[in-house]
């Protein structure tokens, strides 16, 4: 896989992309995050069932706008998901692989400046290795422990993203029912990660 192109080019700004279906796109210009857009998606029919997928036509329009403005794109290189039995989630891997293949071909065809970055690399810049996971041990099953680790990781992403771009909305309010019961707010962790990736791309770009 081609993981970068035209990194020696002087660019006017940076775009950070969390490529997942619940991901987002963050735009860094003149020393700050100017905007964050949720990954565009639409519904298609697959085998008679509806499935939500990335809207690649809409994504093309977004990327083209910033290619024309000479921005550099930093995209998270997402890993393959492995199950406990050693297999993989075929639908998740297909979606992530398709997304990365699409963006690689698109960037090359447009002669864009781009770089795919592994999660471990941009995590290193934001102190993820220092997250306190001791509370995870109170849970009994591996599934519960995994969920708690993910929750703590998302909260860390939220904390750092709010430091970098406090003007961005990172959560949707919970719902209130007639009975008075309320649900927790929904954390938009794709926005958090896109902001961090955009900032990482900007900092990396200072080397050129």
Secondary structure, 3 states (H helix, E strand, C coil): CCCEECCCCCCCEEEEEECCCCCEEEEEECCEEEEEEECCEEEEEECCEEEEEECHHHHHHHHHHHHHCCEEEEEEECCCCECCCCCECHHHHHHHHHHHHHHHHHHHHCCCEEEEEEHHHHHHCCCHHHCCCHHHHHCCCHHHHHHHHHHHHHHHHHHHHHHHCCCCCCEECCCECCCCCECCCEECHHHHHHHHHHHHHHHHHCCC
